[in-house]
Amino acid sequence: MRVCAHARQILLATVVFSGVVPVAARAQAAGGETQARSPVAERDVQQSAPATSSRRPRAGKPGHVAAGHAAKGSGDVRAGRGVQAHPAASGPVQAQGAEHVDVHADPVALHAGGGLLRPQDAPKAISVVGADFIGRQAPSATAFDLVALLPGANVASSDPLGFSPQTNISVRGLNGDAIGYVLEGAPLNDIAYYTGYPSQFADSENYDSIALQQGAADLDSPVLNAAGGLMSLRFRTPAEKAGGQVDISYGSYDTNREYIRLESGEIGKTGLRGFVSYSHAASDNWRGPGRDVRQHVDFKLQKDWGRGNTASLLGSWNQAIDSYYPQVSKESWAQDGIHGANNLARRYDMTNAAAGTDYWRLYRQPERTLYLAAPVSLHLAHGLTLKATPYAQGVYGNAPGGTQIPTSGLYNGTQPLADALTLPSTQDGWATVRADYTQRSYRSGFTAALDWKRGVNDLVLGYWYDYSDDTEKQQFTAVSDGGYAANIWGNGGVSGIHLSDGSLLLGTNNHTVTQTNALFLGDRLSLLHDRLLLTAGFKEVMMTRTGTNAMPGAAYHANTNSAVPLPRLAARVQITPHHQVFFSATTNFRTPAETALYDVFDPTSGQTESKGSTHVKNEYSISEELGYRYADDRFVGSVTLFNYNFTNRQVATLISENGSFVQSTMNAGGQTSRGVDVEFGLRPWHHLSPYVSGEYLHATIDNDIETNGDLLPTRGKTAVRSPTLQAAAGLTYDDGHFFGTATVKYTGHQYATFMNDERMSDHVTGNLAVGYRLADVAMLHKPEFRMNFINISNQHYLSGVADPTLNAKDTTGRYGTTLAGSAPDYYVGGGFAALFTASTGF
């Protein structure tokens, strides 16, 4: 664009006031280049309306923005220090001629710590990973992998390249099913188990940012389980000009990945712009036999108009067929490590000790997911804004496993069957079969809120409605003498084993409809020129589950109702332009996983494997945070003290249900967790950006746990999945062409039983990325070549606790009963992997 010299000051000021603050704004004149540099002005990362370069800011005075004060525009923006346009002028400047002004945003210098840290202004703990850090990681990395260095984040993975769904994250010792996952306001959690599957979420090239709120979800977040915080994913903003990006990757374990994104630019003069991307990826298992194949589509269509109005339609579609990595016990890990019996069998052999049930093709896990959202923000009147996000979700998947059933003497629930089956792979009256545990779920809902800003007060009134329908079945599929089992998806009645009356042999058959209604009210009071921010909120959540269990002998109906009040309050004080303190107090609750409602039977004996109950108590928690932040034009850091108090603590575990591994929950009673998070880093200095984070955690069980008519003496023991110490460090170099990032993560030991009689060892892993970015070549925009090295020292380690148990060794209860021990299982961390990527924009 061409502007006069006087407009140079206005340009810099409007960019600051709009909330989109480039680090380098260059005004090019005929006689040379004048550069003005400013620190990043930060917006609350959870703000619903994304900042884009097309927004029209409110007119303001050019030149200086007072340090420590919020600029007024389409939203509150905090500048870390004053910004003075150069050259300074006391009055209008007469242009000697037309000038050409280019505004550039330097993605490398935008944040501190190589993209792992940015200043925050919200009265709660938030850590944000930016697109500049994401762009230097392996393109196959999942959202869990990308936040693994943040304070409190403890990621347990099964493969190095992010393909396997057998991954978990805990934050401040709280498991992944205690964390909410949202994509631009739409929930991504599994509706039955609350877990998140990051390999399904999005391709990493499409993320603009990933925010981890370690202690408190937002008041309007459509999640039920967020005692462990909130992971908020945001797509990139569609480009204003047509173009796109192409990636091609190849690496260890015959991994190949292809990605393309097409940007429409503005479509005609409609103001609409969007992108759509497609990726295909495949990789061999790094241990044992198997190959993962994934196809994925992301898209976003956006329109901005008027004064702060924006509407988007976005979504993700994923289809994958994943291989299975067996979890291991401490005993088997010590004996075989990553080899031997800790892997599935490469060939089908009915004569082996497992009678062929360990054949890897019986454990291939197919799944399809679709996530849709349509966030809208409308400016209705002066100070009044309507924000709404309708969303939908559809999921189908199969979690199969090899098992054996007798050909006669079977049960349907508790009902004996007279059938005598004729099945292949039979010896001594037992047949090897594939147990298919399928889940088909649909979910839809919306959040809507009116935001009324008047003077120093900002009032929010909103409503959330969510409807979900979940069907889970377990059928059995015959296995041929050569190991073939038809229909990997397990959803066809033809492929299942049928009884003489034509019905399917089933191990599970339940259906659950869940409806959630929530009203929320919040108020923000900004005083002393925004140096003091006070917030308070209240949310009433009403949840109804209507379930049926069609297995004979089980209670047919399983209905529950909950109504839980959730108050919260917070405060933030900007002591000086660089120093800030905050405090928050939040309440949360969650109901148990759906599997807790239903009886489960063994089809070989009719015995009850687990007893369902509609009277399992909800988890409830109260958490507090007290934090200090510092930010200037070079250094950014924070220290946060936190405290949690739980009642009816829900702990996720895995159970074997007739050969399939299914998630469930255990009631761990009361728990107290206290600790400190530390995070700091530097903005680029001589192209270098260091980053350091750490956590100290002290989490204890508050009571003995009732089991088998006795009390297990767990009071005062350390909670499972709660490492006392974690630390991470990273160093990034980027001069615009050559770049590199080195990271290292230490995770302390973690107990795997409530009695603390078994634990996994601490471990250290490191990753490295190096690359070179060219200048534009013809139609290619900044072609780039990158090598990523994951687990560079090839550590063989246990990465996390897969299924905690009460006690690993036989223990005497408080009343003298001998309580039998049960060994927990663990995830095995991925080995070394290297991935080469060539990419370019166009």
Secondary structure as UniProt FT lines:
FT   STRAND          2..3
FT   TURN            5..6
FT   HELIX           7..17
FT   TURN            18..19
FT   STRAND          24..29
FT   TURN            30..31
FT   STRAND          32..37
FT   TURN            45..46
FT   TURN            53..54
FT   TURN            67..68
FT   STRAND          70..72
FT   STRAND          76..78
FT   STRAND          99..100
FT   STRAND          102..103
FT   TURN            107..109
FT   HELIX           113..115
FT   STRAND          127..130
FT   HELIX           131..134
FT   TURN            135..136
FT   TURN            139..140
FT   HELIX           143..146
FT   TURN            147..149
FT   TURN            151..152
FT   STRAND          153..156
FT   TURN            160..161
FT   STRAND          168..171
FT   TURN            172..173
FT   HELIX           176..178
FT   STRAND          180..183
FT   TURN            184..185
FT   STRAND          186..187
FT   TURN            191..193
FT   HELIX           198..201
FT   HELIX           204..206
FT   STRAND          207..213
FT   TURN            219..220
FT   HELIX           226..228
FT   STRAND          230..235
FT   STRAND          243..251
FT   TURN            252..254
FT   STRAND          255..263
FT   TURN            268..269
FT   STRAND          272..284
FT   STRAND          291..305
FT   TURN            306..308
FT   STRAND          309..322
FT   HELIX           330..336
FT   TURN            337..338
FT   HELIX           340..342
FT   TURN            350..351
FT   TURN            353..358
FT   HELIX           360..363
FT   STRAND          365..373
FT   STRAND          376..381
FT   TURN            382..383
FT   STRAND          384..398
FT   STRAND          401..406
FT   STRAND          411..412
FT   TURN            413..414
FT   STRAND          415..416
FT   STRAND          426..427
FT   TURN            428..429
FT   STRAND          430..454
FT   TURN            455..456
FT   STRAND          457..478
FT   TURN            481..482
FT   TURN            488..489
FT   TURN            493..495
FT   TURN            500..501
FT   STRAND          506..527
FT   TURN            528..531
FT   STRAND          532..549
FT   TURN            552..553
FT   STRAND          557..574
FT   STRAND          579..590
FT   HELIX           594..597
FT   STRAND          600..601
FT   TURN            603..605
FT   STRAND          608..610
FT   STRAND          619..631
FT   STRAND          635..647
FT   STRAND          650..657
FT   TURN            658..659
FT   STRAND          660..667
FT   STRAND          671..682
FT   TURN            686..687
FT   STRAND          688..701
FT   STRAND          705..707
FT   TURN            708..709
FT   STRAND          710..712
FT   TURN            715..716
FT   TURN            720..721
FT   STRAND          725..734
FT   STRAND          738..747
FT   STRAND          750..751
FT   TURN            754..755
FT   STRAND          759..760
FT   STRAND          763..773
FT   TURN            778..779
FT   STRAND          780..790
FT   TURN            792..793
FT   STRAND          798..803
FT   STRAND          811..812
FT   TURN            814..815
FT   STRAND          818..819
FT   STRAND          825..828
FT   STRAND          833..841
//
